[in-house]
Amino acid sequence: MIRASVKQWLVATTLLGLGLLLAACMLSGPARAAEPGSAARSEPKRVLILHSFGREFRPWSEYARSIKAELERQSPWPLDVQEHTLLTARFNSPGPEAPFVDYLGSLYQGRPPDIVLSIGAPAARFVQRYRAKLFPETPTVLTVVEQRLVNRLDLTDNDVVVSVRNDFVAAFENILKLLPDIKTVAVVVGASPLEKFWIDEVKRELKPLEGRLDLVWYSDLPFEEILKRASVLPPHSALFWGLMLVDAGGIVHEGDIALHRLHAVANAPIFSYQEPFFGDASVGGPMHSIAETSSKTVSAAIRILGGEKPARIKYEPIGFGPPKYDWRELQRWGIGESSLPPGSEILFREPALWDRYHWQMLLIAAVILIQAGFIGGLLSERHRRQLAEIESRQRLTELAHANRYSAVGELTTSIAHELNQPLGSILTNAETAELMLKATSPDINEIRQILADIRRDDQRASEVIRRLRSVLRKRPFEIKDTELNDTVREAIGLVTALADGRRITLAYAPAAAELHVKGDPVQLQQVVLNLIINALDAVSDADMKKREVGVSTGRAGGHAEIRIADTGSGIAVGDLANIFNPFFTTKPQGMGMGLAIVKTIVEAHHGTIAAENQPSGGALFTIRLPIIH
């Protein structure tokens, strides 16, 4: 029992100790592990960028800008980036570098950078030359340097090389492909030591093209003279932009400024293998890629700053990328896209009118379509309205014709009486003439007078028939120049007999001057005829002394006016507002269409009609029609 108890006590004690130890590890371990990481993350990485010619000196400035941006984007650590420029590389002859070396030595003594990035061949050679004195333990990335300019004998395990490879044969073959008729290529290059090196290299590489091209070298000319010669190149020429750091006169030139000046005066296309000059003046072709070179440079720097040994990081020289061309320069020099090599990329293409303004064009098209729809709808509506107006006029003509028949029907007795008078007179005169002709010696003068009476009575009857035919004839609505005094007179002639038969005084007072209106004379006669018949009906029951109907015409401003007044009992005040409405009548046997037709005819002539009671008694109807002259 004692042994069992001791054994259980030992097991429990052991388990408790292990638990406490594990808890201590969990609490203290992360804290201790975090300390180095936090310190490393809070302390910035010091990066030294050494430029060959200047921070804003193309083409290297574009590489440096891209490398810095990519490095800051990818770095997991804070960065302290410091930049310096090796200005002596601009000189025609090597300048004293000792002061610059001393400056860097004092600046970084005891506080060396974590990594050195050299941009361009002069900076790479400077680092290799003074590494032991300045940065003996600092890893270095030699970038944007052509493989032929790398001093491989001085490379150490602390170096990474991101080199490029210039293929001048490919660059000039590109010119030959795009310009099959080319004869001369003027090579623009300066007179610095670096540029002189490349002159020899280009001449050596282009020996296979001898006989196909006449190469003209501008390396021994001041840049101002180069500009003059570039403006008067012979036909079938081109310019090849190499470098223009320092011209033969010892003047330093910023690459982009010099190229822009050349582009402004050149009478031939400019080619270059440097991407930093693409998009400003160069036609294009195979060229080095800024993005690829920057990506490899930053990748090497991040790996080194992360603790990887530089000796393990190796890159093959970067050749030309796929050819790229500036669409604007192709258009300027008339180079067809069909002559470009397969896989070419065309940049800076100006968008077509549709691509540039497609939203605006769609909006305009939509507006035009909507307008066309509206116009089409309006035209259709106008056509339907015209058809409706034509149909309405036809119905008005038919209704007016029926109304004329009705009105003439009311005049049947008076018309018959008006016809019987001349016909009876004609018969009497004819019988008298027959008796006189039976005499032994007839009176010729008397017979001549009888014949004249017969002719006059015949004309009276013919006039009555003519008026009836004019009123009753069915014809389409016809607008023409109508003299209103005569039209009213014709209408009065039809009802004179009716007025006489009812012992009503029918007086007519025409205007002193002619009144010309645009209208249908028959329908205007119908208006006057209907109103006079209504007036005659209104006074038929009046006192014999007060049976009067007056018709007058006149001018009121720019309108011709017809006034028809009677001495009847007038119109009830409550009926004045409805008197022109269809089917409204005050007559026991009326249909209520007469005045409605009158109003419709007047309005069809762009006129107005009004009814009122006269202060002295009776009704007054006033018609106004526009005068044309």
Sequence and secondary structure as in RCSB ss.txt:
>XXXX:A:sequence
MIRASVKQWLVATTLLGLGLLLAACMLSGPARAAEPGSAARSEPKRVLILHSFGREFRPWSEYARSIKAELERQS
PWPLDVQEHTLLTARFNSPGPEAPFVDYLGSLYQGRPPDIVLSIGAPAARFVQRYRAKLFPETPTVLTVVEQRLV
NRLDLTDNDVVVSVRNDFVAAFENILKLLPDIKTVAVVVGASPLEKFWIDEVKRELKPLEGRLDLVWYSDLPFEE
ILKRASVLPPHSALFWGLMLVDAGGIVHEGDIALHRLHAVANAPIFSYQEPFFGDASVGGPMHSIAETSSKTVSA
AIRILGGEKPARIKYEPIGFGPPKYDWRELQRWGIGESSLPPGSEILFREPALWDRYHWQMLLIAAVILIQAGFI
GGLLSERHRRQLAEIESRQRLTELAHANRYSAVGELTTSIAHELNQPLGSILTNAETAELMLKATSPDINEIRQI
LADIRRDDQRASEVIRRLRSVLRKRPFEIKDTELNDTVREAIGLVTALADGRRITLAYAPAAAELHVKGDPVQLQ
QVVLNLIINALDAVSDADMKKREVGVSTGRAGGHAEIRIADTGSGIAVGDLANIFNPFFTTKPQGMGMGLAIVKT
IVEAHHGTIAAENQPSGGALFTIRLPIIH
>XXXX:A:secstr
 HHHHHHHHHHHHHHHHHHHHHHHHHHHHHHHHHHHHHHHHHS EEEEEEESS TT TTHHHHHHHHHHHHHHH 
SS EEEEEEE GGGGSSS    HHHHHHHHHHHTTS  SEEEEESHHHHHHHHHHHHHH TT  EEEEEEEGGG 
 GGG  TTEEEEEE   HHHHHHHHHHH TT  EEEEEE  SHHHHHHHHHHHHHTGGGBTTBEEEE TTS HHH
HHHHHTT  SSEEEEEEE SB TTS B  HHHHHHHHHHH SS EEES GGGBTTTB EES   HHHHHHHHHHH
HHHHHTT  GGG     B   S EEEHHHHHHTT  GGGS TT EEES    HHHHHHHHHHHHHHHHHHHHHHH
HHHHHHHHHHHHHHHHHHHHHHHHHHHHHHHHHHHTHHHHHHHHHHHHHHHHHHHHHHHHHHHSSS  HHHHHHH
HHHHHHHHHHHHHHHHHHHHHH       EEEEHHHHHHHHHHHHHHHHHHTT EEEEE  SS  EEEE HHHHH
HHHHHHHHHHHHHHTTS GGG EEEEEEEEETTEEEEEEEE S    GGGTTTTTSTT  SSTT  S HHHHHHH
HHHHTT EEEEEE TTSSEEEEEEEEB  
